[in-house]
Amino acid sequence: RRNAPSPSMAMSEIYEKDRGSLDDYVQNFARAENQAGAVFLINGKIAGLDSFAGPDTFAKVFVKLVKSYALDAIDWYDPAATPEEAANGNGVGAFLAGIAEAPAERRQSVSEGDDLRIESASVVGFALEAGSRILHLAAFAKPAEAGRDDAQSRMSRFSSRRQNRCS
């Protein structure tokens, strides 16, 4: 994928090949003080959300998250795309409402807490809940186009994380 051959199929080759572009993305995104999550857009359309229980955890994974979404943004770049309402924040409320309204399936986590799996016609995602707190929530807009999802990595592309939810 991305013309980055690897005998072991390691995703790290893609990260290495696209290092310059990924570094550009990272340099153009900054965390706000006390920020604990983000909604990511590609070509003006909401791609997904990652939210954490606190800003310290988000700070630790921020660069990896930006890179994971950036890989798909590079692949799917459409110079003719016009930003939709989501780019102005108007679609974010509807996306968050879709997450809140999606049915959740609860399973015991392999370690501590419960795994929650959510899915509706418009979103798919997962959360880790311990006690009454959501420690991590990842939710993704279901793609309008089929066939764009594949690959794995240290921090998987958002499209892979969306696809790999438990059945």
Secondary structure, 3 states (H helix, E strand, C coil): CCCCCCCCCCCHHHHHHCHHHHHHHHHCCCCCCCCCEEEEEECCEEEEEEEECCHHHHHHHHHHHHHHHHHHHHHHCCCCCCCCHHHHCHHHHHHHHHHHHCCEEEEECCCCCEEEEEECCCEEEEEEEECCEEEEEEEEECCCCCCCCCCCCCCCCHHHHHHCCCC
